[in-house]
């Protein structure tokens, strides 16, 4: 049997899950040791003193720049954008020659999301309104299965 050629494509890993699922923790535990860069809007908001939506725009720009530079990276998403921007971005990355990996980080339900976000806030992290947590939980669990089969 002959060995398959090593995949030389740049890699983008999308960590998908609802708020509080553990996407950032998963990155730090499993992907950061591999040297993969993490594009995280929450980190950008803290480091650059930006509002969440401004930080999200900066993160979008950074992701697009990394694709132009053909660099591998990781980002996280709850797939909550109504126009499908993140899915479109992943498709663009694939078209640009990237290997795209979706890693779904699941939790048992929206109540777990609420509890984990409350714990994060108690440790100085950012809050998310309860109504958004519930809608994002539904969206995060629905979107990957709907669009992966494309």
N, C-alpha and C positions, 0 to 999 in steps of 0.2 A: 504494500500500500504506500502511495506517495503522500507526503505531507502537503496539506493545503498551504498556499502562499499566505504569509502574514498580511493581515489587513492593514494597509498603510493609510487608509482614509482618516481624516480628522474625525473626532468623536464629539457629539453633543449628547449629554445625558439630561433628560428632563425628569426631575423628581416630582411626581404628581401625587397630591393628596390634599385632604381638607386642612384647614387651619388647625394647628396643634397635633397633627398626625406624627410629626417627628422627622420631617424632611431635612431640616437643617442638621439635626442630630445624626441622621443617617449619613449625610455628606461628611461631617467631621469624623465619624467613626470609620466609614468604609471607603470614601472616595478621596478625601483630602490626603491620606497617606500615599495615594498613587500619584499625587502631584497635579491633580486636575483643578483648574481654576474654578472658583465659585462666583457666579454673578447673582447677587442677592440684593433685591431692592431694599429690604429691611436694613441690611448692613450699610448700603449706600445712604439711606435716609439718616442713619445715626452719624456716619462719618462726615457727610456733607451738610448736615443739618437741614434736610429737605423734608417737605411734606410728602406723605405716602405716594400721591399721584405723580408728583415731580420725580421722586426716586424711581418709580416704575418706568417713567419715560427715559430716564438716564440708563436704567438697566436694559431697556429695549435697545437703546443706541449702542451700548457696550456689546450686547449679544451680536448685533448686526456687524459691528466693527470686527469682532473676533472671527465671524464667518468670512469676512473679506480677507482677513489675515490668515485664514485656514488654521486657526488654533483650536485645540480641543478645550471644552469647558462643560460645566454643570450649571443648571439653573433649576429653580423650583417654581411650581405653579399650582394653583387650585383650579385652573381652567375656569375661572369665573367671568372672563371677559365675554360679553354678549356677542361680539362680532367674530370671535374665533381667531383673534390675532396670534395667539401662541401656536395654535394648530397650523396656521398659515406660515408662521415663522419656521416651524419644524419641517414643513413641506419645502420651503425655500432652502433650508439647510441640506435636505436630501438632494434636491436638484443641484445644489452647489457641490455635491460629492461627499457630503458628510454621512457617516454612520450615525443613525439616530436611535437612542435607547430611551424608552419610557420605563421608569421604575415607579410602580404604584405603591405608595405607602398607605396602607389601610388602617382604619380604626373601627371600633364596633358601632359607633353611631354619633349623632350630633351632640349628645350629652357628654361624651368623652371629649369631643372638640371643645365644648364650653369649659370643662374642667381643666383641660390642659392649657387653654389660653389664659384662664384665670391664674393658674400656677405661673405661667410665663410673665404675666403682668406683675404678680407679687415679687418676681425676681428682677423687675425693671424693664421687662420687654413690652412690646406694643400690644394694645388691646384691639379687639374686633367686636363690633356690636353683635349681640346674640342673634338677631334676625339674619345678619349676613352669614354667621357661622352655620345656621341651619340651611340656608339656600346654597351656600358654597359646598356643604357636605353633599347635598343632593347632586350638585353640578360636578363635583370632583369624582364622584362614583359613577356618574352617567357618561361623561364626555369621553374618557379613554375607550370604553367598550364600543361606543357609537362610531368613533372615528378611526380606530386602529385598523379596522377591516377595509379601509379605503384602498 
